Amino acid sequence: MNWIAERDWPRLEQGLAGRLRRDCGADWERFIDHPFVRGMADGTLPEADFRRFLIQDYLYLIQYARAYALAIYKADTMEDMRSASGIVSGLLDTELALHIAYCAGWGLCVEDLHGQPESLELLAYTRFILDRGQTGDLLDLIVTLAPCLIGYGEIGARLMADPATRREGNPYWDWIALYGGEKFIGLVDAGLMTLERLAGRYGAEGRYPALLAEFRTAVKLEAAFWHAGRSGML
């Protein structure tokens, strides 16, 4: 049975997040069903491609954590502060730890990772997020951060549920299990609830075209990040 958001994760289809996700249409599908993702699912992705991606993703997550730290600063309520804080903790304590463990298997230590140059794709994406965080309000920032959080959760959930996903001997199974696992899905659900609260408080309906433009740009930058890793451009 194919994974269907309406049935298997209905919160993805609801509220502002659901509307943004649907209105991105083909751009969203290109992100979550990219050949890079399919290569991880069946284990055929060349290790060199994954290695390039993971090193850059490690550097990206550092900036992503800073952006969520900015969300704590911009938050008006303790509830929103705790939501952003939970995601920062997940990034620093879980996601980055997975990257470090993978890279240790290639003989790379943390200092080696920090010594790598940032790719143009990484620079474009992270600076876009941080710019929206600095110049916009909290809703602008959370909308811009949402494609990464929601998208990786959806990718993980889809791959975990797909019987065609290779489990035994798949070098990327740990990555899939992290993003499709209960802990990360919980972080995504918390992020979706925060986005919905902010939508009402910050008047999302009246500014929807601008929010969709921010969301779509971040989605395209996510797909570009996959593409660069796949083609060896990172």
Summary of the structure (lengths in Angstrom):
residues: 234
radius of gyration: 16.9
end to end distance: 35.7
largest distance: 51.5
contacts: 761
relative contact order: 0.19
helix: 80%
strand: 0%
